[in-house]
Amino acid sequence: MLQNRKESITIIIFILLLVLSRIIVEIPNFTPTVALIMFASVLLKDKLSFIVCVIFSQIISDAYLGFYDGMLFTYLAYLIIGFTTSGFVKELKFSKILFMAVVSPVLFFLITNFGVWYSMDLYQPSFEGLTHSYVAGIPFLKMTMTATILYSVTIYVIYKYIIHMPESIFKSSKK
């Protein structure tokens, strides 16, 4: 599962960031969680490591925040987002990241709102109840999408242009 020390450190960093992204929230649903899931799925080549990272980080943060009826749908949404992202983004290209930053919150919205409707007694167990669940979730979708786009662009820029900045930028231009 853990191929080397670098991957182990990467997994630990993602787990810490994912836990913190759910615990430290000033604006509801405006977190880097979905963006972090996207990048973890691309950067962690071993898919079992990705799964462990996501599940472990969610269990830790839910132990702190409190467990709830629909949490399995949340975990499932994160895993589907990760596998969709890693299937679509074979190498980090801005256009693909931006595309997934729009698609991922929609996937999260569809799966988790279905989970709320299915596992909680907030809505009637009918198509109308499901529709009400989706309508009630629209403000959360807007915040999640805005946050995911913003954080995905930020993480992309940091990763691509700071962490993996070409050496030629640092070399002196003296002749």
Residue pairs with C-beta under 8 A, 6 or more apart in sequence:
1 46
1 48
1 49
1 52
2 8
2 11
2 46
2 49
3 45
3 46
7 44
7 45
7 46
7 49
10 43
10 44
11 44
11 49
11 52
11 53
14 36
14 40
14 43
14 44
14 53
14 57
15 53
15 56
15 57
15 60
17 32
17 36
18 33
18 36
18 37
18 40
18 53
18 54
18 57
18 58
18 61
19 57
19 60
19 61
19 64
21 31
21 32
21 33
21 36
22 31
22 33
22 57
22 58
22 61
22 65
23 61
23 64
23 65
25 31
27 143
28 140
28 143
29 140
29 143
29 144
29 147
30 143
30 144
30 146
30 147
31 147
31 151
32 147
32 151
32 155
33 78
34 78
34 81
34 104
34 105
34 108
34 144
34 147
34 148
34 151
35 101
35 147
35 148
35 151
35 152
35 154
35 155
36 151
36 155
37 54
37 78
37 81
37 82
37 85
37 104
38 81
38 82
38 85
38 89
38 97
38 100
38 101
38 104
38 148
38 152
39 152
39 155
39 159
40 50
40 53
40 54
40 82
41 50
41 81
41 82
41 83
41 85
41 86
42 85
42 86
42 89
42 92
44 50
44 53
47 83
47 86
50 82
50 86
51 79
54 75
54 78
54 79
54 82
55 75
58 71
58 74
58 75
58 78
62 68
62 71
69 119
69 120
70 112
70 115
70 116
70 118
70 119
70 120
72 115
72 119
73 111
73 112
73 114
73 115
73 116
73 118
73 119
74 112
74 115
76 111
76 115
77 107
77 108
77 111
77 112
77 115
78 108
80 107
80 111
81 104
81 107
81 108
84 100
84 103
84 104
84 107
85 100
85 104
88 96
88 99
88 100
89 96
89 97
89 100
92 156
92 159
92 160
94 156
94 160
97 152
97 153
97 156
98 149
98 152
98 153
100 152
101 145
101 148
101 149
101 152
101 153
102 145
102 148
102 149
104 148
105 141
105 144
105 145
105 148
106 141
106 145
108 144
109 134
109 137
109 140
109 141
109 144
110 134
112 137
113 133
113 134
113 136
113 137
114 130
114 133
116 122
116 123
116 133
116 137
117 123
117 125
117 129
117 130
117 133
122 133
123 129
123 130
123 132
123 133
124 132
